Amino acid sequence: MKTDTLVAIPARYGSTRFEGKMLKMLEGKPIIQHVWEACKKAKVGEVIVATDDTKIFETVKNFGGEAIMTSPELQSGTDRIFKALKGRDEKYIINVQGDEPFIKPETVQKIVALLKSDSEADIATACIKTRDPKIITNPNAVKAVLTDDMKALYFSRAAIPFIRDIEETSKILFYHHFGIYGYKREALEKFVNHKQSTLEKQEKLEQLRALEIGLTIKSILIEKTGPSIDTQEDLDNAKEYLKNLK
């Protein structure tokens, strides 16, 4: 379905924590297929997988998806989807992480709607409200600080905002960042053409580059979903999560 929106799923094989994770099986399907199917159900535009690996490429082709090969030298998923834009003219580009098998089609739809309706938003993303100390203190779970109108002030692996009065801890709401980004095309071009920023290097979070160069990130709120797959433990938890749904 050709529209002004492209959904691109970056899929790198060589994850340092869990190599080949997107080809691991979950409910009889590779993880990348779960992600692709959810994106297709959103019906916002064409869906492509941008990968650096022939195994992922062939897997996507075999289940009926569209995949393109990109260089393994690219530094990030954002660079990968930007390369995938060559020869295309979409105005809105949605970057859905290939390790999010529980992403919901309506999340993709809401990201697109925010980009199209909010002239201030250069980039759209998603957050989940949480008071779970396991998430708040986990450096692999990224936290966001948002304004009242859902503009991102900062993202961190640390537990932010810092709570000075410890007795207030249980009352404080945190925002757990979810791995989806929507870009207006000109914002994506500005982002990838700028060198890595200081904060980005320190936290290993590329969205901080966007903030440092003056791009505005707005967030939607979504409900808690199943785990993203970064480790074997995450995959085990995902299988348990599916069992509990039944």
C-alpha positions as CSV (number, residue, x, y, z in Angstrom):
1,M,0.0,0.0,0.0
2,K,1.8,3.1,-1.2
3,T,1.2,6.2,0.9
4,D,3.2,9.2,2.2
5,T,4.5,6.9,5.1
6,L,7.1,4.2,5.1
7,V,7.5,1.7,8.0
8,A,11.1,0.5,8.1
9,I,12.3,-2.3,10.4
10,P,16.1,-2.2,10.9
11,A,17.4,-5.7,11.5
12,R,21.0,-6.3,12.3
13,Y,22.2,-9.9,12.8
14,G,25.2,-9.3,15.0
15,S,23.7,-8.2,18.3
16,T,26.5,-8.2,21.0
17,R,24.1,-9.4,23.7
18,F,22.1,-11.9,21.6
19,E,23.4,-12.7,18.1
20,G,20.7,-13.5,15.6
21,K,17.9,-12.6,18.0
22,M,15.5,-11.6,15.3
23,L,15.6,-15.1,13.8
24,K,14.8,-16.8,17.1
25,M,11.5,-18.6,17.2
26,L,8.5,-17.4,19.2
27,E,5.1,-19.2,18.8
28,G,6.4,-20.9,15.7
29,K,7.5,-17.7,13.9
30,P,10.8,-15.8,13.9
31,I,10.7,-12.6,16.0
32,I,11.1,-10.4,12.9
33,Q,8.0,-11.9,11.4
34,H,5.9,-10.9,14.5
35,V,7.1,-7.3,14.1
36,W,6.5,-7.2,10.4
37,E,3.0,-8.6,10.7
38,A,2.0,-6.0,13.3
39,C,3.4,-3.2,11.1
40,K,1.4,-4.6,8.1
41,K,-1.8,-4.7,10.2
42,A,-1.3,-0.9,11.0
43,K,-2.0,-0.2,7.3
44,V,-0.2,3.1,7.3
45,G,2.0,2.5,4.3
46,E,4.5,0.0,2.9
47,V,6.6,-2.0,5.3
48,I,10.2,-3.0,4.6
49,V,13.0,-4.7,6.5
50,A,16.4,-3.2,6.2
51,T,19.1,-5.7,7.1
52,D,22.8,-6.4,6.8
53,D,22.5,-10.2,6.8
54,T,21.5,-12.6,4.1
55,K,19.8,-15.0,6.6
56,I,17.5,-12.3,7.7
57,F,16.9,-11.2,4.1
58,E,15.9,-14.7,3.0
59,T,13.7,-15.2,6.1
60,V,11.8,-12.1,5.4
61,K,11.4,-13.0,1.7
62,N,10.2,-16.5,2.7
63,F,7.3,-15.2,4.8
64,G,6.3,-12.8,2.1
65,G,7.9,-9.6,3.3
66,E,10.0,-7.0,1.5
67,A,13.6,-6.8,2.5
68,I,16.6,-4.8,1.3
69,M,20.3,-5.3,2.0
70,T,22.3,-2.5,3.6
71,S,25.9,-2.2,4.6
72,P,27.1,-3.9,7.8
73,E,29.3,-0.9,8.3
74,L,26.3,1.3,9.2
75,Q,26.5,2.4,12.9
76,S,22.8,2.4,13.8
77,G,19.3,1.3,12.8
78,T,18.5,4.9,12.0
79,D,21.4,5.0,9.5
80,R,20.1,1.7,8.1
81,I,16.6,3.0,7.4
82,F,17.9,6.2,6.0
83,K,19.9,4.2,3.4
84,A,16.7,2.3,2.7
85,L,15.0,5.5,1.7
86,K,17.2,5.9,-1.4
87,G,14.9,6.4,-4.4
88,R,11.8,6.7,-2.3
89,D,9.7,9.8,-1.6
90,E,7.8,9.1,1.6
91,K,7.4,12.2,3.9
92,Y,7.0,10.2,7.2
93,I,9.3,7.3,8.2
94,I,8.5,5.0,11.1
95,N,11.4,3.1,12.6
96,V,10.1,0.0,14.4
97,Q,12.8,-2.0,16.2
98,G,13.0,-5.6,14.9
99,D,13.2,-7.0,18.5
100,E,9.7,-5.7,19.5
101,P,7.5,-8.7,18.8
102,F,4.6,-7.4,20.9
103,I,4.3,-4.0,19.3
104,K,0.6,-3.2,18.5
105,P,-0.6,-1.9,15.2
106,E,-2.4,0.9,16.9
107,T,0.9,2.1,18.4
108,V,2.2,2.5,14.8
109,Q,-1.0,4.3,13.8
110,K,-0.8,6.7,16.8
111,I,2.9,7.6,15.9
112,V,1.9,8.5,12.4
113,A,-1.1,10.5,13.6
114,L,1.1,12.5,16.0
115,L,3.6,13.3,13.3
116,K,0.9,14.5,10.9
117,S,-1.1,16.5,13.4
118,D,1.6,18.2,15.4
119,S,3.7,20.8,13.5
120,E,6.1,21.1,16.4
121,A,7.0,17.4,16.5
122,D,10.1,16.5,14.4
123,I,10.2,13.0,15.9
124,A,7.5,10.9,17.5
125,T,8.0,8.1,20.0
126,A,6.2,6.2,22.7
127,C,6.4,5.8,26.5
128,I,4.8,3.6,29.1
129,K,3.9,4.8,32.6
130,T,5.6,2.7,35.3
131,R,6.3,2.5,39.0
132,D,8.1,-0.8,38.7
133,P,11.5,-0.6,40.5
134,K,12.9,-3.4,38.3
135,I,12.4,-1.1,35.3
136,I,13.3,2.1,37.0
137,T,16.7,0.8,38.2
138,N,17.5,-1.3,35.1
139,P,20.0,0.5,32.8
140,N,18.7,-1.5,29.8
141,A,15.3,0.1,30.3
142,V,15.5,3.6,29.1
143,K,13.6,6.3,31.0
144,A,12.2,9.5,29.7
145,V,11.4,12.9,31.2
146,L,8.4,14.5,29.5
147,T,6.7,17.9,29.8
148,D,2.9,18.2,30.3
149,D,2.5,18.4,26.5
150,M,4.5,15.2,26.1
151,K,7.7,16.9,24.8
152,A,10.8,14.9,25.7
153,L,13.3,16.8,27.9
154,Y,15.8,13.9,28.3
155,F,16.3,10.1,28.0
156,S,18.5,8.2,30.3
157,R,19.5,4.7,31.4
158,A,19.6,6.1,34.9
159,A,16.5,6.4,37.1
160,I,15.3,9.9,36.2
161,P,13.9,12.1,37.6
162,F,16.0,11.7,40.7
163,I,13.9,11.5,43.9
164,R,15.3,13.6,46.6
165,D,12.7,12.6,49.3
166,I,13.1,8.9,49.5
167,E,9.7,8.4,51.2
168,E,8.0,9.8,48.1
169,T,9.5,7.1,45.9
170,S,6.4,4.9,45.6
171,K,4.3,7.9,44.5
172,I,6.5,9.0,41.6
173,L,5.6,8.1,38.1
174,F,8.3,7.3,35.6
175,Y,8.1,6.9,31.8
176,H,9.6,3.8,30.3
177,H,10.7,4.5,26.7
178,F,9.4,2.1,24.1
179,G,11.5,1.4,20.9
180,I,9.7,3.1,18.1
181,Y,10.5,6.4,16.3
182,G,8.6,8.3,13.7
183,Y,10.5,10.9,11.7
184,K,9.5,13.7,9.4
185,R,11.8,13.2,6.5
186,E,13.7,16.5,6.9
187,A,14.3,15.7,10.6
188,L,15.7,12.2,9.7
189,E,18.0,13.8,7.2
190,K,19.3,16.3,9.7
191,F,19.8,13.6,12.3
192,V,21.8,11.2,10.2
193,N,23.9,13.9,8.7
194,H,25.1,15.1,12.1
195,K,28.0,13.5,13.9
196,Q,27.4,11.5,17.1
197,S,26.8,13.8,20.0
198,T,28.5,13.9,23.4
199,L,25.4,12.7,25.4
200,E,24.7,10.1,22.8
201,K,28.2,8.6,23.2
202,Q,27.9,8.7,27.0
203,E,24.5,7.1,27.4
204,K,24.7,5.0,24.2
205,L,21.3,6.5,23.2
206,E,21.0,7.9,19.8
207,Q,17.8,9.9,20.5
208,L,20.0,12.2,22.6
209,R,21.6,13.4,19.4
210,A,18.3,14.6,18.2
211,L,17.7,16.6,21.4
212,E,21.3,18.0,21.3
213,I,20.9,19.3,17.8
214,G,17.5,21.0,18.6
215,L,15.0,18.5,17.2
216,T,11.7,18.2,19.1
217,I,10.6,14.8,20.2
218,K,7.0,14.3,21.2
219,S,5.7,11.1,22.8
220,I,2.5,9.1,22.9
221,L,1.5,7.0,25.8
222,I,0.9,3.3,25.4
223,E,-0.1,0.4,27.7
224,K,2.5,-2.0,29.0
225,T,3.2,-4.8,26.6
226,G,5.4,-7.9,26.3
227,P,9.2,-7.7,26.5
228,S,11.5,-6.6,23.8
229,I,14.1,-9.2,23.0
230,D,17.6,-8.2,23.9
231,T,18.8,-11.4,25.7
232,Q,18.0,-15.1,25.9
233,E,16.3,-14.3,29.3
234,D,14.0,-11.8,27.4
235,L,13.0,-14.6,25.0
236,D,12.2,-16.9,27.8
237,N,10.2,-14.2,29.5
238,A,8.4,-13.5,26.2
239,K,7.4,-17.2,25.9
240,E,6.1,-17.1,29.5
241,Y,4.2,-13.9,28.8
242,L,2.4,-15.6,25.9
243,K,1.6,-18.6,28.1
244,N,0.0,-16.3,30.6
245,L,-2.1,-14.6,27.9
246,K,-3.8,-17.8,27.1
